[in-house]
Amino acid sequence: VHLMLPIQNTELENIYLRSLGCGIRSIAVTSSGRGEGVSTLAVALAERHLLARKSVLLVDLNDEAPSHLALLEADDSAAAASTEPQIVTDEVGSYALLGIPAPANTRANLAWRNPGFLERFLAEWLAQTDVVIIDAGSFERSPNTLIPAERIVGACEATVLAVMAGVTTETAVRQTCEKIRNAGGHLAGCVLNDRVNPSLKQELLRETGRIPARLTSFRKKITGWIHSNRLLSMEV
């Protein structure tokens, strides 16, 4: 799977295998805060299921910060409230997946707040595809959003939590896990996003700065070895 952010492939594979083995067909992807890679992870999970020859529908319910856009613009406002699958992509067109863009017209889409509305459409989507993956945004979303993350994770069979390594605190993760449980959701696993986490190579180079000035030649030798080491230069 080609990822736009350096999310751990091993964790993604483990979550995919667990969901496949348990027959899970509806997955919500969320996070504690904004910008933790929820949309990228949702796309990666969709692509992984496609590689396994499963039909997938990617649903964007983060109306506060939509990431999955309709490939073809609709001509009428009624289409903005449509729940019919279409081809979606991102701003740069890095992927093309069967999906449903985030509700664009708040007034036309107030029905999303009604109890059972999401569940009804989720059942219809699952009748057409093998797996439905919902981009639920973060739990930090504004209360003015059409449908909060709690409602989404409660409607899906499993939830995957994206965590920004080196940024999101353990307390925040624990609180989010508790919110998922209280909403009736099932946490299938967490995926660490290493976008801002320093690599081993970066950490070693930083540590070379501690070598005393009288050992300059030695420091240059070590620094050169770190830069040229093929194992340290590999990207996961």
mmCIF file of the C-alpha atoms, coordinates in Angstrom:
data_MODEL
# 
_entry.id   MODEL 
# 
loop_
_atom_site.group_PDB 
_atom_site.id 
_atom_site.type_symbol 
_atom_site.label_atom_id 
_atom_site.label_alt_id 
_atom_site.label_comp_id 
_atom_site.label_asym_id 
_atom_site.label_entity_id 
_atom_site.label_seq_id 
_atom_site.pdbx_PDB_ins_code 
_atom_site.Cartn_x 
_atom_site.Cartn_y 
_atom_site.Cartn_z 
_atom_site.occupancy 
_atom_site.B_iso_or_equiv 
_atom_site.pdbx_formal_charge 
_atom_site.auth_seq_id 
_atom_site.auth_comp_id 
_atom_site.auth_asym_id 
_atom_site.auth_atom_id 
_atom_site.pdbx_PDB_model_num 
ATOM 1   C CA . VAL A 1 1   ? 0.000   0.000   0.000   1.00 0.00 ? 1   VAL A CA 1 
ATOM 2   C CA . HIS A 1 2   ? 1.364   3.439   -0.904  1.00 0.00 ? 2   HIS A CA 1 
ATOM 3   C CA . LEU A 1 3   ? 0.905   5.766   2.059   1.00 0.00 ? 3   LEU A CA 1 
ATOM 4   C CA . MET A 1 4   ? 1.055   9.553   1.869   1.00 0.00 ? 4   MET A CA 1 
ATOM 5   C CA . LEU A 1 5   ? 2.307   9.615   5.477   1.00 0.00 ? 5   LEU A CA 1 
ATOM 6   C CA . PRO A 1 6   ? 4.810   7.180   7.041   1.00 0.00 ? 6   PRO A CA 1 
ATOM 7   C CA . ILE A 1 7   ? 2.212   5.151   8.944   1.00 0.00 ? 7   ILE A CA 1 
ATOM 8   C CA . GLN A 1 8   ? 3.518   1.822   10.191  1.00 0.00 ? 8   GLN A CA 1 
ATOM 9   C CA . ASN A 1 9   ? 2.697   -0.811  7.548   1.00 0.00 ? 9   ASN A CA 1 
ATOM 10  C CA . THR A 1 10  ? 2.949   -3.670  10.061  1.00 0.00 ? 10  THR A CA 1 
ATOM 11  C CA . GLU A 1 11  ? 0.262   -2.197  12.285  1.00 0.00 ? 11  GLU A CA 1 
ATOM 12  C CA . LEU A 1 12  ? -1.978  -1.583  9.287   1.00 0.00 ? 12  LEU A CA 1 
ATOM 13  C CA . GLU A 1 13  ? -1.552  -5.182  8.136   1.00 0.00 ? 13  GLU A CA 1 
ATOM 14  C CA . ASN A 1 14  ? -2.333  -6.560  11.613  1.00 0.00 ? 14  ASN A CA 1 
ATOM 15  C CA . ILE A 1 15  ? -5.519  -4.505  11.856  1.00 0.00 ? 15  ILE A CA 1 
ATOM 16  C CA . TYR A 1 16  ? -6.548  -5.599  8.370   1.00 0.00 ? 16  TYR A CA 1 
ATOM 17  C CA . LEU A 1 17  ? -5.990  -9.279  9.169   1.00 0.00 ? 17  LEU A CA 1 
ATOM 18  C CA . ARG A 1 18  ? -7.915  -9.043  12.449  1.00 0.00 ? 18  ARG A CA 1 
ATOM 19  C CA . SER A 1 19  ? -10.876 -7.338  10.772  1.00 0.00 ? 19  SER A CA 1 
ATOM 20  C CA . LEU A 1 20  ? -10.858 -9.823  7.891   1.00 0.00 ? 20  LEU A CA 1 
ATOM 21  C CA . GLY A 1 21  ? -10.633 -12.827 10.216  1.00 0.00 ? 21  GLY A CA 1 
ATOM 22  C CA . CYS A 1 22  ? -13.509 -11.579 12.371  1.00 0.00 ? 22  CYS A CA 1 
ATOM 23  C CA . GLY A 1 23  ? -15.710 -10.749 9.416   1.00 0.00 ? 23  GLY A CA 1 
ATOM 24  C CA . ILE A 1 24  ? -15.803 -7.026  10.254  1.00 0.00 ? 24  ILE A CA 1 
ATOM 25  C CA . ARG A 1 25  ? -17.406 -5.056  7.431   1.00 0.00 ? 25  ARG A CA 1 
ATOM 26  C CA . SER A 1 26  ? -17.808 -1.531  8.804   1.00 0.00 ? 26  SER A CA 1 
ATOM 27  C CA . ILE A 1 27  ? -14.774 0.359   10.141  1.00 0.00 ? 27  ILE A CA 1 
ATOM 28  C CA . ALA A 1 28  ? -14.630 3.875   11.573  1.00 0.00 ? 28  ALA A CA 1 
ATOM 29  C CA . VAL A 1 29  ? -11.294 5.694   11.520  1.00 0.00 ? 29  VAL A CA 1 
ATOM 30  C CA . THR A 1 30  ? -10.820 8.463   14.085  1.00 0.00 ? 30  THR A CA 1 
ATOM 31  C CA . SER A 1 31  ? -8.282  10.212  16.322  1.00 0.00 ? 31  SER A CA 1 
ATOM 32  C CA . SER A 1 32  ? -8.019  12.208  19.526  1.00 0.00 ? 32  SER A CA 1 
ATOM 33  C CA . GLY A 1 33  ? -7.158  15.499  17.810  1.00 0.00 ? 33  GLY A CA 1 
ATOM 34  C CA . ARG A 1 34  ? -6.975  17.098  14.406  1.00 0.00 ? 34  ARG A CA 1 
ATOM 35  C CA . GLY A 1 35  ? -4.199  16.402  11.911  1.00 0.00 ? 35  GLY A CA 1 
ATOM 36  C CA . GLU A 1 36  ? -3.253  12.907  13.095  1.00 0.00 ? 36  GLU A CA 1 
ATOM 37  C CA . GLY A 1 37  ? -3.638  11.179  9.721   1.00 0.00 ? 37  GLY A CA 1 
ATOM 38  C CA . VAL A 1 38  ? -7.228  9.902   9.887   1.00 0.00 ? 38  VAL A CA 1 
ATOM 39  C CA . SER A 1 39  ? -7.989  10.518  6.208   1.00 0.00 ? 39  SER A CA 1 
ATOM 40  C CA . THR A 1 40  ? -4.698  8.980   5.052   1.00 0.00 ? 40  THR A CA 1 
ATOM 41  C CA . LEU A 1 41  ? -5.292  5.923   7.211   1.00 0.00 ? 41  LEU A CA 1 
ATOM 42  C CA . ALA A 1 42  ? -8.843  5.531   5.882   1.00 0.00 ? 42  ALA A CA 1 
ATOM 43  C CA . VAL A 1 43  ? -7.521  5.561   2.302   1.00 0.00 ? 43  VAL A CA 1 
ATOM 44  C CA . ALA A 1 44  ? -4.758  3.079   3.210   1.00 0.00 ? 44  ALA A CA 1 
ATOM 45  C CA . LEU A 1 45  ? -7.284  0.657   4.721   1.00 0.00 ? 45  LEU A CA 1 
ATOM 46  C CA . ALA A 1 46  ? -9.506  0.993   1.656   1.00 0.00 ? 46  ALA A CA 1 
ATOM 47  C CA . GLU A 1 47  ? -6.568  0.268   -0.653  1.00 0.00 ? 47  GLU A CA 1 
ATOM 48  C CA . ARG A 1 48  ? -5.530  -2.736  1.452   1.00 0.00 ? 48  ARG A CA 1 
ATOM 49  C CA . HIS A 1 49  ? -8.998  -4.263  1.167   1.00 0.00 ? 49  HIS A CA 1 
ATOM 50  C CA . LEU A 1 50  ? -8.998  -3.628  -2.582  1.00 0.00 ? 50  LEU A CA 1 
ATOM 51  C CA . LEU A 1 51  ? -5.701  -5.509  -2.862  1.00 0.00 ? 51  LEU A CA 1 
ATOM 52  C CA . ALA A 1 52  ? -7.495  -8.435  -1.213  1.00 0.00 ? 52  ALA A CA 1 
ATOM 53  C CA . ARG A 1 53  ? -10.167 -8.197  -3.925  1.00 0.00 ? 53  ARG A CA 1 
ATOM 54  C CA . LYS A 1 54  ? -12.830 -6.799  -1.617  1.00 0.00 ? 54  LYS A CA 1 
ATOM 55  C CA . SER A 1 55  ? -15.238 -4.140  -2.796  1.00 0.00 ? 55  SER A CA 1 
ATOM 56  C CA . VAL A 1 56  ? -14.879 -1.049  -0.611  1.00 0.00 ? 56  VAL A CA 1 
ATOM 57  C CA . LEU A 1 57  ? -16.855 2.134   -0.044  1.00 0.00 ? 57  LEU A CA 1 
ATOM 58  C CA . LEU A 1 58  ? -15.017 5.082   1.544   1.00 0.00 ? 58  LEU A CA 1 
ATOM 59  C CA . VAL A 1 59  ? -17.412 7.450   3.334   1.00 0.00 ? 59  VAL A CA 1 
ATOM 60  C CA . ASP A 1 60  ? -16.326 10.917  4.472   1.00 0.00 ? 60  ASP A CA 1 
ATOM 61  C CA . LEU A 1 61  ? -18.390 12.075  7.461   1.00 0.00 ? 61  LEU A CA 1 
ATOM 62  C CA . ASN A 1 62  ? -15.955 14.746  8.609   1.00 0.00 ? 62  ASN A CA 1 
ATOM 63  C CA . ASP A 1 63  ? -17.924 17.735  7.336   1.00 0.00 ? 63  ASP A CA 1 
ATOM 64  C CA . GLU A 1 64  ? -15.735 20.102  9.380   1.00 0.00 ? 64  GLU A CA 1 
ATOM 65  C CA . ALA A 1 65  ? -12.601 19.296  7.355   1.00 0.00 ? 65  ALA A CA 1 
ATOM 66  C CA . PRO A 1 66  ? -13.541 17.085  4.374   1.00 0.00 ? 66  PRO A CA 1 
ATOM 67  C CA . SER A 1 67  ? -10.627 15.347  2.655   1.00 0.00 ? 67  SER A CA 1 
ATOM 68  C CA . HIS A 1 68  ? -12.291 13.072  0.088   1.00 0.00 ? 68  HIS A CA 1 
ATOM 69  C CA . LEU A 1 69  ? -13.699 15.123  -2.789  1.00 0.00 ? 69  LEU A CA 1 
ATOM 70  C CA . ALA A 1 70  ? -15.980 14.138  -5.643  1.00 0.00 ? 70  ALA A CA 1 
ATOM 71  C CA . LEU A 1 71  ? -13.953 13.521  -8.784  1.00 0.00 ? 71  LEU A CA 1 
ATOM 72  C CA . LEU A 1 72  ? -16.770 15.015  -10.887 1.00 0.00 ? 72  LEU A CA 1 
ATOM 73  C CA . GLU A 1 73  ? -18.491 18.126  -9.577  1.00 0.00 ? 73  GLU A CA 1 
ATOM 74  C CA . ALA A 1 74  ? -22.262 17.876  -9.232  1.00 0.00 ? 74  ALA A CA 1 
ATOM 75  C CA . ASP A 1 75  ? -24.379 20.366  -11.205 1.00 0.00 ? 75  ASP A CA 1 
ATOM 76  C CA . ASP A 1 76  ? -27.273 20.591  -8.755  1.00 0.00 ? 76  ASP A CA 1 
ATOM 77  C CA . SER A 1 77  ? -27.492 21.216  -5.023  1.00 0.00 ? 77  SER A CA 1 
ATOM 78  C CA . ALA A 1 78  ? -29.551 18.084  -4.487  1.00 0.00 ? 78  ALA A CA 1 
ATOM 79  C CA . ALA A 1 79  ? -26.517 15.982  -5.353  1.00 0.00 ? 79  ALA A CA 1 
ATOM 80  C CA . ALA A 1 80  ? -24.719 17.509  -2.370  1.00 0.00 ? 80  ALA A CA 1 
ATOM 81  C CA . ALA A 1 81  ? -27.098 15.637  -0.092  1.00 0.00 ? 81  ALA A CA 1 
ATOM 82  C CA . SER A 1 82  ? -26.793 12.390  -2.038  1.00 0.00 ? 82  SER A CA 1 
ATOM 83  C CA . THR A 1 83  ? -25.715 9.199   -0.335  1.00 0.00 ? 83  THR A CA 1 
ATOM 84  C CA . GLU A 1 84  ? -25.127 7.427   -3.641  1.00 0.00 ? 84  GLU A CA 1 
ATOM 85  C CA . PRO A 1 85  ? -21.564 6.130   -4.195  1.00 0.00 ? 85  PRO A CA 1 
ATOM 86  C CA . GLN A 1 86  ? -19.347 8.004   -6.646  1.00 0.00 ? 86  GLN A CA 1 
ATOM 87  C CA . ILE A 1 87  ? -15.630 8.305   -7.397  1.00 0.00 ? 87  ILE A CA 1 
ATOM 88  C CA . VAL A 1 88  ? -13.745 10.350  -4.785  1.00 0.00 ? 88  VAL A CA 1 
ATOM 89  C CA . THR A 1 89  ? -10.182 11.603  -4.599  1.00 0.00 ? 89  THR A CA 1 
ATOM 90  C CA . ASP A 1 90  ? -8.117  14.199  -2.721  1.00 0.00 ? 90  ASP A CA 1 
ATOM 91  C CA . GLU A 1 91  ? -7.058  17.704  -3.745  1.00 0.00 ? 91  GLU A CA 1 
ATOM 92  C CA . VAL A 1 92  ? -4.091  16.441  -5.763  1.00 0.00 ? 92  VAL A CA 1 
ATOM 93  C CA . GLY A 1 93  ? -5.807  13.384  -7.230  1.00 0.00 ? 93  GLY A CA 1 
ATOM 94  C CA . SER A 1 94  ? -3.452  10.862  -5.624  1.00 0.00 ? 94  SER A CA 1 
ATOM 95  C CA . TYR A 1 95  ? -6.134  8.144   -5.524  1.00 0.00 ? 95  TYR A CA 1 
ATOM 96  C CA . ALA A 1 96  ? -9.520  7.278   -7.002  1.00 0.00 ? 96  ALA A CA 1 
ATOM 97  C CA . LEU A 1 97  ? -11.884 5.226   -4.856  1.00 0.00 ? 97  LEU A CA 1 
ATOM 98  C CA . LEU A 1 98  ? -15.578 4.462   -4.730  1.00 0.00 ? 98  LEU A CA 1 
ATOM 99  C CA . GLY A 1 99  ? -16.887 6.669   -1.971  1.00 0.00 ? 99  GLY A CA 1 
ATOM 100 C CA . ILE A 1 100 ? -19.245 9.329   -0.641  1.00 0.00 ? 100 ILE A CA 1 
ATOM 101 C CA . PRO A 1 101 ? -17.975 12.887  -0.054  1.00 0.00 ? 101 PRO A CA 1 
ATOM 102 C CA . ALA A 1 102 ? -18.695 14.724  3.179   1.00 0.00 ? 102 ALA A CA 1 
ATOM 103 C CA . PRO A 1 103 ? -22.095 16.455  3.375   1.00 0.00 ? 103 PRO A CA 1 
ATOM 104 C CA . ALA A 1 104 ? -21.587 19.889  1.832   1.00 0.00 ? 104 ALA A CA 1 
ATOM 105 C CA . ASN A 1 105 ? -24.961 21.525  2.454   1.00 0.00 ? 105 ASN A CA 1 
ATOM 106 C CA . THR A 1 106 ? -25.683 21.732  6.179   1.00 0.00 ? 106 THR A CA 1 
ATOM 107 C CA . ARG A 1 107 ? -29.344 22.618  5.787   1.00 0.00 ? 107 ARG A CA 1 
ATOM 108 C CA . ALA A 1 108 ? -29.949 19.806  3.320   1.00 0.00 ? 108 ALA A CA 1 
ATOM 109 C CA . ASN A 1 109 ? -28.105 17.298  5.459   1.00 0.00 ? 109 ASN A CA 1 
ATOM 110 C CA . LEU A 1 110 ? -29.511 17.948  8.945   1.00 0.00 ? 110 LEU A CA 1 
ATOM 111 C CA . ALA A 1 111 ? -31.056 14.477  8.737   1.00 0.00 ? 111 ALA A CA 1 
ATOM 112 C CA . TRP A 1 112 ? -27.616 13.044  9.603   1.00 0.00 ? 112 TRP A CA 1 
ATOM 113 C CA . ARG A 1 113 ? -28.320 14.075  13.200  1.00 0.00 ? 113 ARG A CA 1 
ATOM 114 C CA . ASN A 1 114 ? -31.468 11.952  13.410  1.00 0.00 ? 114 ASN A CA 1 
ATOM 115 C CA . PRO A 1 115 ? -31.150 8.668   15.371  1.00 0.00 ? 115 PRO A CA 1 
ATOM 116 C CA . GLY A 1 116 ? -30.915 5.673   13.074  1.00 0.00 ? 116 GLY A CA 1 
ATOM 117 C CA . PHE A 1 117 ? -30.202 7.733   9.926   1.00 0.00 ? 117 PHE A CA 1 
ATOM 118 C CA . LEU A 1 118 ? -26.558 6.673   9.662   1.00 0.00 ? 118 LEU A CA 1 
ATOM 119 C CA . GLU A 1 119 ? -27.380 3.096   10.611  1.00 0.00 ? 119 GLU A CA 1 
ATOM 120 C CA . ARG A 1 120 ? -30.009 2.882   7.853   1.00 0.00 ? 120 ARG A CA 1 
ATOM 121 C CA . PHE A 1 121 ? -27.625 4.049   5.149   1.00 0.00 ? 121 PHE A CA 1 
ATOM 122 C CA . LEU A 1 122 ? -24.806 1.923   6.542   1.00 0.00 ? 122 LEU A CA 1 
ATOM 123 C CA . ALA A 1 123 ? -27.001 -1.139  6.062   1.00 0.00 ? 123 ALA A CA 1 
ATOM 124 C CA . GLU A 1 124 ? -27.745 -0.077  2.469   1.00 0.00 ? 124 GLU A CA 1 
ATOM 125 C CA . TRP A 1 125 ? -24.060 0.493   1.710   1.00 0.00 ? 125 TRP A CA 1 
ATOM 126 C CA . LEU A 1 126 ? -23.105 -2.903  3.140   1.00 0.00 ? 126 LEU A CA 1 
ATOM 127 C CA . ALA A 1 127 ? -25.712 -4.521  0.903   1.00 0.00 ? 127 ALA A CA 1 
ATOM 128 C CA . GLN A 1 128 ? -23.776 -3.162  -2.097  1.00 0.00 ? 128 GLN A CA 1 
ATOM 129 C CA . THR A 1 129 ? -20.136 -3.565  -0.976  1.00 0.00 ? 129 THR A CA 1 
ATOM 130 C CA . ASP A 1 130 ? -18.028 -5.927  1.099   1.00 0.00 ? 130 ASP A CA 1 
ATOM 131 C CA . VAL A 1 131 ? -16.562 -3.271  3.412   1.00 0.00 ? 131 VAL A CA 1 
ATOM 132 C CA . VAL A 1 132 ? -17.485 0.294   4.383   1.00 0.00 ? 132 VAL A CA 1 
ATOM 133 C CA . ILE A 1 133 ? -14.729 2.509   5.802   1.00 0.00 ? 133 ILE A CA 1 
ATOM 134 C CA . ILE A 1 134 ? -15.840 5.794   7.369   1.00 0.00 ? 134 ILE A CA 1 
ATOM 135 C CA . ASP A 1 135 ? -13.563 8.788   7.854   1.00 0.00 ? 135 ASP A CA 1 
ATOM 136 C CA . ALA A 1 136 ? -14.983 9.989   11.179  1.00 0.00 ? 136 ALA A CA 1 
ATOM 137 C CA . GLY A 1 137 ? -12.577 12.867  11.712  1.00 0.00 ? 137 GLY A CA 1 
ATOM 138 C CA . SER A 1 138 ? -11.389 13.490  15.265  1.00 0.00 ? 138 SER A CA 1 
ATOM 139 C CA . PHE A 1 139 ? -13.098 13.613  18.636  1.00 0.00 ? 139 PHE A CA 1 
ATOM 140 C CA . GLU A 1 140 ? -11.918 17.229  18.813  1.00 0.00 ? 140 GLU A CA 1 
ATOM 141 C CA . ARG A 1 141 ? -14.450 18.332  16.210  1.00 0.00 ? 141 ARG A CA 1 
ATOM 142 C CA . SER A 1 142 ? -16.743 21.296  16.722  1.00 0.00 ? 142 SER A CA 1 
ATOM 143 C CA . PRO A 1 143 ? -20.163 20.616  18.282  1.00 0.00 ? 143 PRO A CA 1 
ATOM 144 C CA . ASN A 1 144 ? -21.683 22.218  15.171  1.00 0.00 ? 144 ASN A CA 1 
ATOM 145 C CA . THR A 1 145 ? -20.709 19.265  12.979  1.00 0.00 ? 145 THR A CA 1 
ATOM 146 C CA . LEU A 1 146 ? -23.561 17.266  11.528  1.00 0.00 ? 146 LEU A CA 1 
ATOM 147 C CA . ILE A 1 147 ? -22.607 13.998  13.159  1.00 0.00 ? 147 ILE A CA 1 
ATOM 148 C CA . PRO A 1 148 ? -20.105 13.628  16.039  1.00 0.00 ? 148 PRO A CA 1 
ATOM 149 C CA . ALA A 1 149 ? -17.407 10.956  16.073  1.00 0.00 ? 149 ALA A CA 1 
ATOM 150 C CA . GLU A 1 150 ? -19.172 9.203   18.970  1.00 0.00 ? 150 GLU A CA 1 
ATOM 151 C CA . ARG A 1 151 ? -22.202 8.490   16.795  1.00 0.00 ? 151 ARG A CA 1 
ATOM 152 C CA . ILE A 1 152 ? -20.042 7.138   13.972  1.00 0.00 ? 152 ILE A CA 1 
ATOM 153 C CA . VAL A 1 153 ? -17.919 4.754   16.058  1.00 0.00 ? 153 VAL A CA 1 
ATOM 154 C CA . GLY A 1 154 ? -21.066 3.514   17.789  1.00 0.00 ? 154 GLY A CA 1 
ATOM 155 C CA . ALA A 1 155 ? -22.660 2.617   14.445  1.00 0.00 ? 155 ALA A CA 1 
ATOM 156 C CA . CYS A 1 156 ? -19.634 0.729   13.051  1.00 0.00 ? 156 CYS A CA 1 
ATOM 157 C CA . GLU A 1 157 ? -18.489 -2.754  13.986  1.00 0.00 ? 157 GLU A CA 1 
ATOM 158 C CA . ALA A 1 158 ? -14.892 -1.659  14.633  1.00 0.00 ? 158 ALA A CA 1 
ATOM 159 C CA . THR A 1 159 ? -12.865 1.508   15.168  1.00 0.00 ? 159 THR A CA 1 
ATOM 160 C CA . VAL A 1 160 ? -9.242  2.215   14.264  1.00 0.00 ? 160 VAL A CA 1 
ATOM 161 C CA . LEU A 1 161 ? -7.516  5.032   16.151  1.00 0.00 ? 161 LEU A CA 1 
ATOM 162 C CA . ALA A 1 162 ? -4.808  7.116   14.451  1.00 0.00 ? 162 ALA A CA 1 
ATOM 163 C CA . VAL A 1 163 ? -2.186  8.447   16.882  1.00 0.00 ? 163 VAL A CA 1 
ATOM 164 C CA . MET A 1 164 ? 0.444   11.061  16.044  1.00 0.00 ? 164 MET A CA 1 
ATOM 165 C CA . ALA A 1 165 ? 3.654   9.671   17.570  1.00 0.00 ? 165 ALA A CA 1 
ATOM 166 C CA . GLY A 1 166 ? 5.598   12.185  19.609  1.00 0.00 ? 166 GLY A CA 1 
ATOM 167 C CA . VAL A 1 167 ? 2.657   14.602  19.720  1.00 0.00 ? 167 VAL A CA 1 
ATOM 168 C CA . THR A 1 168 ? -0.473  12.951  21.103  1.00 0.00 ? 168 THR A CA 1 
ATOM 169 C CA . THR A 1 169 ? -0.213  12.312  24.833  1.00 0.00 ? 169 THR A CA 1 
ATOM 170 C CA . GLU A 1 170 ? -0.957  9.012   26.510  1.00 0.00 ? 170 GLU A CA 1 
ATOM 171 C CA . THR A 1 171 ? -3.681  10.731  28.523  1.00 0.00 ? 171 THR A CA 1 
ATOM 172 C CA . ALA A 1 172 ? -5.400  11.929  25.359  1.00 0.00 ? 172 ALA A CA 1 
ATOM 173 C CA . VAL A 1 173 ? -5.303  8.427   23.870  1.00 0.00 ? 173 VAL A CA 1 
ATOM 174 C CA . ARG A 1 174 ? -6.723  6.880   27.052  1.00 0.00 ? 174 ARG A CA 1 
ATOM 175 C CA . GLN A 1 175 ? -9.534  9.432   27.148  1.00 0.00 ? 175 GLN A CA 1 
ATOM 176 C CA . THR A 1 176 ? -10.401 8.792   23.503  1.00 0.00 ? 176 THR A CA 1 
ATOM 177 C CA . CYS A 1 177 ? -10.424 5.021   24.050  1.00 0.00 ? 177 CYS A CA 1 
ATOM 178 C CA . GLU A 1 178 ? -12.824 5.564   26.945  1.00 0.00 ? 178 GLU A CA 1 
ATOM 179 C CA . LYS A 1 179 ? -15.083 7.725   24.757  1.00 0.00 ? 179 LYS A CA 1 
ATOM 180 C CA . ILE A 1 180 ? -15.121 4.989   22.104  1.00 0.00 ? 180 ILE A CA 1 
ATOM 181 C CA . ARG A 1 181 ? -16.163 2.395   24.686  1.00 0.00 ? 181 ARG A CA 1 
ATOM 182 C CA . ASN A 1 182 ? -18.830 4.691   26.156  1.00 0.00 ? 182 ASN A CA 1 
ATOM 183 C CA . ALA A 1 183 ? -20.241 5.232   22.664  1.00 0.00 ? 183 ALA A CA 1 
ATOM 184 C CA . GLY A 1 184 ? -20.621 1.478   22.210  1.00 0.00 ? 184 GLY A CA 1 
ATOM 185 C CA . GLY A 1 185 ? -17.727 1.211   19.781  1.00 0.00 ? 185 GLY A CA 1 
ATOM 186 C CA . HIS A 1 186 ? -15.164 -1.578  19.516  1.00 0.00 ? 186 HIS A CA 1 
ATOM 187 C CA . LEU A 1 187 ? -11.511 -0.496  19.274  1.00 0.00 ? 187 LEU A CA 1 
ATOM 188 C CA . ALA A 1 188 ? -9.782  -2.798  16.787  1.00 0.00 ? 188 ALA A CA 1 
ATOM 189 C CA . GLY A 1 189 ? -6.369  -1.168  17.165  1.00 0.00 ? 189 GLY A CA 1 
ATOM 190 C CA . CYS A 1 190 ? -4.212  1.952   16.959  1.00 0.00 ? 190 CYS A CA 1 
ATOM 191 C CA . VAL A 1 191 ? -1.873  3.038   14.166  1.00 0.00 ? 191 VAL A CA 1 
ATOM 192 C CA . LEU A 1 192 ? 1.105   5.285   14.937  1.00 0.00 ? 192 LEU A CA 1 
ATOM 193 C CA . ASN A 1 193 ? 1.784   8.128   12.524  1.00 0.00 ? 193 ASN A CA 1 
ATOM 194 C CA . ASP A 1 194 ? 5.542   8.810   12.485  1.00 0.00 ? 194 ASP A CA 1 
ATOM 195 C CA . ARG A 1 195 ? 5.374   11.943  10.344  1.00 0.00 ? 195 ARG A CA 1 
ATOM 196 C CA . VAL A 1 196 ? 6.931   14.178  13.021  1.00 0.00 ? 196 VAL A CA 1 
ATOM 197 C CA . ASN A 1 197 ? 8.717   11.474  14.979  1.00 0.00 ? 197 ASN A CA 1 
ATOM 198 C CA . PRO A 1 198 ? 12.522  11.552  14.460  1.00 0.00 ? 198 PRO A CA 1 
ATOM 199 C CA . SER A 1 199 ? 14.069  8.497   12.827  1.00 0.00 ? 199 SER A CA 1 
ATOM 200 C CA . LEU A 1 200 ? 16.931  6.514   14.348  1.00 0.00 ? 200 LEU A CA 1 
ATOM 201 C CA . LYS A 1 201 ? 19.290  8.137   11.817  1.00 0.00 ? 201 LYS A CA 1 
ATOM 202 C CA . GLN A 1 202 ? 18.198  11.625  12.895  1.00 0.00 ? 202 GLN A CA 1 
ATOM 203 C CA . GLU A 1 203 ? 18.622  10.773  16.563  1.00 0.00 ? 203 GLU A CA 1 
ATOM 204 C CA . LEU A 1 204 ? 22.113  9.364   16.013  1.00 0.00 ? 204 LEU A CA 1 
ATOM 205 C CA . LEU A 1 205 ? 23.163  12.454  14.083  1.00 0.00 ? 205 LEU A CA 1 
ATOM 206 C CA . ARG A 1 206 ? 21.860  14.636  16.875  1.00 0.00 ? 206 ARG A CA 1 
ATOM 207 C CA . GLU A 1 207 ? 23.860  12.667  19.436  1.00 0.00 ? 207 GLU A CA 1 
ATOM 208 C CA . THR A 1 208 ? 27.082  13.169  17.481  1.00 0.00 ? 208 THR A CA 1 
ATOM 209 C CA . GLY A 1 209 ? 26.826  16.809  18.449  1.00 0.00 ? 209 GLY A CA 1 
ATOM 210 C CA . ARG A 1 210 ? 27.743  15.780  21.992  1.00 0.00 ? 210 ARG A CA 1 
ATOM 211 C CA . ILE A 1 211 ? 31.198  14.590  20.910  1.00 0.00 ? 211 ILE A CA 1 
ATOM 212 C CA . PRO A 1 212 ? 33.851  17.039  22.268  1.00 0.00 ? 212 PRO A CA 1 
ATOM 213 C CA . ALA A 1 213 ? 35.500  19.477  19.862  1.00 0.00 ? 213 ALA A CA 1 
ATOM 214 C CA . ARG A 1 214 ? 38.916  17.870  20.455  1.00 0.00 ? 214 ARG A CA 1 
ATOM 215 C CA . LEU A 1 215 ? 37.539  14.749  18.742  1.00 0.00 ? 215 LEU A CA 1 
ATOM 216 C CA . THR A 1 216 ? 36.427  16.559  15.598  1.00 0.00 ? 216 THR A CA 1 
ATOM 217 C CA . SER A 1 217 ? 38.014  14.054  13.234  1.00 0.00 ? 217 SER A CA 1 
ATOM 218 C CA . PHE A 1 218 ? 36.316  11.181  15.048  1.00 0.00 ? 218 PHE A CA 1 
ATOM 219 C CA . ARG A 1 219 ? 32.970  13.008  14.941  1.00 0.00 ? 219 ARG A CA 1 
ATOM 220 C CA . LYS A 1 220 ? 33.294  13.533  11.183  1.00 0.00 ? 220 LYS A CA 1 
ATOM 221 C CA . LYS A 1 221 ? 34.081  9.871   10.705  1.00 0.00 ? 221 LYS A CA 1 
ATOM 222 C CA . ILE A 1 222 ? 31.039  8.753   12.727  1.00 0.00 ? 222 ILE A CA 1 
ATOM 223 C CA . THR A 1 223 ? 28.785  11.278  11.001  1.00 0.00 ? 223 THR A CA 1 
ATOM 224 C CA . GLY A 1 224 ? 29.939  10.088  7.583   1.00 0.00 ? 224 GLY A CA 1 
ATOM 225 C CA . TRP A 1 225 ? 29.296  6.465   8.538   1.00 0.00 ? 225 TRP A CA 1 
ATOM 226 C CA . ILE A 1 226 ? 25.738  7.306   9.687   1.00 0.00 ? 226 ILE A CA 1 
ATOM 227 C CA . HIS A 1 227 ? 24.975  9.173   6.448   1.00 0.00 ? 227 HIS A CA 1 
ATOM 228 C CA . SER A 1 228 ? 26.284  6.348   4.258   1.00 0.00 ? 228 SER A CA 1 
ATOM 229 C CA . ASN A 1 229 ? 24.752  3.444   6.207   1.00 0.00 ? 229 ASN A CA 1 
ATOM 230 C CA . ARG A 1 230 ? 22.177  1.771   3.992   1.00 0.00 ? 230 ARG A CA 1 
ATOM 231 C CA . LEU A 1 231 ? 20.178  0.284   6.868   1.00 0.00 ? 231 LEU A CA 1 
ATOM 232 C CA . LEU A 1 232 ? 19.745  3.654   8.596   1.00 0.00 ? 232 LEU A CA 1 
ATOM 233 C CA . SER A 1 233 ? 18.748  5.236   5.278   1.00 0.00 ? 233 SER A CA 1 
ATOM 234 C CA . MET A 1 234 ? 15.869  2.836   4.706   1.00 0.00 ? 234 MET A CA 1 
ATOM 235 C CA . GLU A 1 235 ? 12.346  4.213   5.058   1.00 0.00 ? 235 GLU A CA 1 
ATOM 236 C CA . VAL A 1 236 ? 9.584   2.082   6.568   1.00 0.00 ? 236 VAL A CA 1 
# 
